[in-house]
Amino acid sequence: MGVNGAAAALDAGRAAAMVGDKAGATVIATERSLSIAAVIAQRPYVIAVRKSAPDIANAISDALRAALNSGEIRDAAIPAAFPYEAP
């Protein structure tokens, strides 16, 4: 499915946001009037949200910030052997 599949779901109204690699999501965001709400990894992956939905972008950003600040993401990543780098 990838970034193009996620974009198709956005276009069809089946999704309000998507996660993807920064390069692909940036192209999709430019083509579809999306904004990048957050960069979530050094790879980098981003979350793109419709520009007409700033409430969703703010909610995602606030939730990620809270999870990072509380250590919740680090605590979940370490036992799962997922590489974790503090932002």
N, C-alpha and C positions, 0 to 999 in steps of 0.2 A: 504494500500500500504506500508506504513512504510519505514524503512531504507532499507529493502530488495528490495522493489519495486523501490525505488530511485536508488539503485545499479543496478538493472536490466535495468533501463532507461539509466544509464551511459554506461553499457555494450553494449546496442543496439545503442548507439550514439544519443539517443533522449534527452540527458541532458549532460551538461558540468560540472555541480557541483550539490551538494546535501546538504541539511541541515538535521541534525538528532541529537539524543542524543549522548553524547560523547562516551559512551561505545559501542553502536552499530556502530557508524560511525568509531570508531577506528578499530574495527574488519574488517569492510568493506574496510577501507583505507589500512590496511595491506594486505588483500587478493587481492586487485585490484590496487596496486601501486598508491594510492592517497596520497595527503598530506593535513593535516589539515591547512586551511588558516586562520581561526579565531575562537576563542571561543566567543560566542555571549550572553551567559547568565550563571548565576551561577549554573544552573541546572545540568550540563552545556550542552548546545547545541553547536554544531560546524558546520562549513561549510567545506566540503571536496571537493577538486578540483584535477583533474588528475595532476600527477607530471609533465606530458608533457605539461601542460598549465599554466606555472608560470605567464603569463600575466593576466589570469583570476583571479588567486589567489591574485595578486597584486592589481588589479582593485577592487575586493571585499573588500580587507583589507583597501585600501585607501578610498573607499566610506563609509564604516562603521566608520572608524576613523573620517572622515569629518562630518558625521551625528552625531556622539557622541560629537565631539568638538563644533559643532554649537548649540547643544541642541535640534536638530530636533527629535531625538529618544525620549528624555524625554518629549518634548512637545506633541508628538503623543501618548505616553503611558499614561500619566496622565489623559486626558479626556476620554480615552478608558477604564479606571480603570484597566489597565494592570500593574502588579507589576514592578516597575522600580528600579533598583539599579545601581548607577553610577559605572562603572568599575574602 
